[in-house]
Structure formats: C-alpha cells, structure tokens
C-alpha cells in the first residue's frame, strides 16, 4: 500500500491518493482541486483510480469530484447522510471556492462498510458532528480523519447539521479507542505538522481533554 498526501485548493485541503500497486487499483480521498496533478501522480504509480471518497459533503472537499470522475470514470462514495450535499451546493458557495457542482453519489456508505482496492480494505467509521455524514477511513495503522480531527485541533461545528456534543462523542468513542500508534491523516493542513498520531492527540489536543 502507498499513501500520497497532497495539499490542494484554497483552504489547505489534504487530498490523499491511496493505492495497491500489485493490483493497480487506487482511490482518492477528497479531491478538492488540482485533479490533473492527482491523476498524473496515479499514472506515475501505474494505478487506476477506482473510487472518489468524500469524507463529508462540504464544498471545499468535493470541488474536484466532477473533473475527477470525468477523467477517470471513478465511482463517487460518501456517507448516506451527506449524499444530498453533493448535488445541492449553493451557486454562491461554488463561486466562492472556484468549485464545480459534484455529480451524485454512485454509492452511499454506512458505519462498518469496507472500501476495497486490490487487497486493501478501508473501514468506514461514521463520525458525525462536523456534518451529519462525516466519516473517518481506517486501514493498517492509518486514520484519514477528514474534518473531524486535525493536528492538535478539531473541525468546526457551527455549520448547519453540526454539533460539538455529537462530534466530541464521535472522537472519544470511536477515534480515541484506536491504537495510540495509529497515524492521523487530517483533512486540512492546519497544524504545526501534516500528520499526527492518536496517542499524541489524546495527550496534547486541548479539545480531547
């Protein structure tokens, strides 16, 4: 398995290219922008992007869905509770972020679903709070945490459908129970470094105390 972290878009979004070189299959998490560069990276690795996975439905994470799908034919996956956001982003928000309206989901996700690329299986952890359908993807010691958990910070909860109480419970009950050595791969480059671990966040993240 390989993982490539790439900062894209206006809001320092982290997109992740995850692939299985043996099978030649890959997926992209949150292709907010710079889709041509992401596709070029996949081609360099000699993998085909099979899935586009959105950790949630906010415009700053889904802005590249349409171009990515057009160029790769990849299926769009998102939690069922955020699926409506893909096709209902207000035009003013699209213009503000220089984004395009996403196509609808090809498949909706639920807690415990496994997204397979070759021999790799990424388990869906439903972590509502930042949005009703926010998810974390967990695989082989890594957690792609979207806007639920950042490096020594957490996602905001003042958007429609957000709730601090719900998100705090998601983090404490679902993320803090992962092994301490689990590498945290956040949805934005907002911290002092681009990655962390669950153990570090439990000790130093002021929102987890």
C-alpha positions in Angstrom: 0.0 0.0 0.0 1.1 3.5 -0.7 -0.3 6.8 0.5 0.3 10.2 -1.1 -0.7 13.3 0.8 -1.3 16.4 -1.4 -2.4 19.9 -0.3 -5.0 21.2 -2.8 -7.5 24.1 -3.2 -8.0 27.4 -1.4 -8.5 26.0 2.1 -5.3 23.9 2.5 -7.3 20.7 2.0 -5.4 17.5 2.1 -6.3 15.1 -0.7 -5.0 11.5 -0.4 -4.1 9.1 -3.1 -4.2 5.5 -1.7 -3.2 2.6 -3.9 -2.4 -1.1 -4.1 0.5 -1.3 -6.6 0.1 -5.0 -7.0 -3.5 -4.9 -8.3 -3.1 -1.5 -9.9 -6.1 -0.1 -8.1 -6.3 3.2 -6.1 -8.8 5.6 -4.6 -8.6 9.4 -4.0 -9.9 10.9 -0.8 -11.4 14.5 -1.0 -10.1 15.6 -4.4 -10.9 19.3 -3.7 -8.9 20.7 -6.6 -5.7 20.1 -8.7 -7.3 17.0 -10.3 -4.8 16.9 -13.2 -1.9 16.7 -10.8 -3.6 14.0 -8.8 -4.3 11.9 -11.9 -0.7 12.4 -13.1 0.5 11.1 -9.7 -1.7 8.0 -10.1 -0.4 7.5 -13.6 3.2 7.7 -12.4 2.4 5.0 -9.8 0.7 3.0 -12.6 -2.6 2.7 -10.8 -6.2 3.3 -11.8 -8.4 5.5 -9.6 -11.4 3.3 -8.9 -13.1 5.4 -6.2 -13.5 9.0 -5.2 -14.3 9.0 -1.5 -15.5 12.2 0.2 -15.1 12.3 4.0 -18.1 14.7 4.1 -20.1 16.9 1.7 -18.8 20.4 2.3 -17.8 22.3 -0.9 -14.2 22.7 0.0 -13.8 18.9 -0.1 -15.9 17.9 -3.2 -15.0 20.7 -5.7 -12.9 18.4 -7.9 -15.3 15.5 -8.0 -16.8 16.3 -11.4 -13.4 16.6 -13.1 -12.0 13.6 -11.4 -15.0 11.4 -12.4 -15.0 12.7 -15.9 -11.3 11.9 -16.4 -11.2 8.5 -14.5 -14.7 7.1 -14.5 -14.3 6.5 -10.8 -17.3 6.0 -8.6 -18.2 8.6 -6.0 -18.6 7.4 -2.5 -19.9 9.3 0.5 -21.9 8.6 3.7 -25.6 8.4 3.1 -26.3 11.3 5.5 -24.2 13.7 3.4 -25.0 12.5 0.0 -27.6 15.2 -0.7 -24.9 17.9 -0.2 -23.1 16.7 -3.4 -25.8 18.0 -5.6 -27.2 20.8 -3.5 -24.2 23.2 -3.0 -25.5 26.8 -3.4 -24.1 28.5 -6.5 -22.6 31.3 -4.4 -20.5 28.8 -2.5 -19.3 27.2 -5.7 -18.2 30.6 -7.0 -16.6 31.5 -3.7 -14.4 28.3 -3.8 -13.9 28.1 -7.5 -15.6 24.7 -7.4 -18.0 22.8 -9.7 -21.2 21.1 -8.6 -20.5 17.4 -7.9 -22.3 14.6 -9.6 -24.5 12.5 -7.3 -23.0 9.6 -5.3 -22.6 6.3 -7.1 -22.6 4.5 -3.7 -23.5 5.6 -0.2 -21.7 4.5 2.9 -22.6 3.4 6.4 -20.7 2.6 9.6 -18.6 -0.6 9.1 -18.6 -0.6 5.3 -15.3 -1.6 3.8 -14.0 0.1 0.6 -11.7 -2.3 -1.3 -8.9 -1.6 -3.7 -7.0 -4.7 -4.6 -6.0 -6.4 -1.3 -6.6 -3.2 0.7 -9.7 -2.6 2.7 -10.6 0.8 4.3 -13.2 0.6 7.0 -15.7 3.3 7.3 -16.1 4.9 10.8 -19.1 7.2 11.0 -18.1 10.3 13.0 -21.0 12.8 12.9 -20.6 16.2 14.4 -18.7 18.3 11.8 -21.5 17.3 9.5 -24.2 14.5 9.8 -22.4 12.2 7.4 -18.7 12.8 8.3 -16.6 9.7 8.2 -13.1 8.5 9.0 -11.4 5.8 7.0 -9.2 3.3 8.9 -6.7 1.0 7.4 -3.5 -0.7 8.6 -2.5 1.8 11.3 -3.8 4.9 9.5 -6.9 7.0 10.0 -8.0 9.5 7.4 -9.9 11.8 9.7 -11.4 14.4 7.4 -12.6 17.4 9.3 -13.4 15.5 12.4 -9.8 15.5 13.9 -6.9 17.8 13.0 -3.4 18.0 14.4 -4.0 19.4 17.9 -7.4 20.7 16.8 -10.8 19.6 15.6 -13.3 20.6 12.9 -15.8 23.4 13.5 -19.3 22.5 14.4 -21.2 25.8 13.6 -22.3 24.8 10.1 -25.9 23.5 9.5 -26.1 20.0 10.8 -23.0 20.4 13.1 -22.9 19.6 16.8 -20.0 19.9 19.2 -21.6 17.4 21.6 -22.1 14.8 18.8 -18.6 15.3 17.4 -16.9 15.1 20.8 -18.7 11.8 21.4 -17.6 10.6 17.9 -13.9 11.4 18.7 -13.9 10.0 22.2 -15.9 6.8 21.5 -14.6 6.0 18.0 -11.2 7.6 17.4 -9.7 7.7 20.9 -10.3 3.9 21.1 -8.0 3.3 18.1 -4.4 2.2 19.0 -2.2 5.1 20.1 0.3 4.5 17.3 -2.4 5.0 14.6 -1.3 7.7 12.2 -3.8 10.6 11.9 -4.1 12.0 8.4 -6.3 15.1 8.6 -8.5 16.8 6.1 -6.6 20.2 6.3 -3.1 21.4 6.7 -4.0 23.5 9.8 -1.5 22.2 12.3 2.2 22.5 13.1 2.9 19.4 11.0 0.9 17.5 8.4 0.3 14.3 10.4 -0.1 13.1 14.0 -1.0 10.0 16.0 -4.0 9.1 18.1 -1.7 8.9 21.1 -0.3 12.4 20.5 -3.8 13.9 20.1 -5.0 12.2 23.3 -2.1 13.8 25.2 -1.8 17.2 23.5 -5.1 18.1 21.7 -6.9 20.6 24.0 -10.3 19.6 22.6 -9.8 16.0 23.6 -9.1 16.6 27.3 
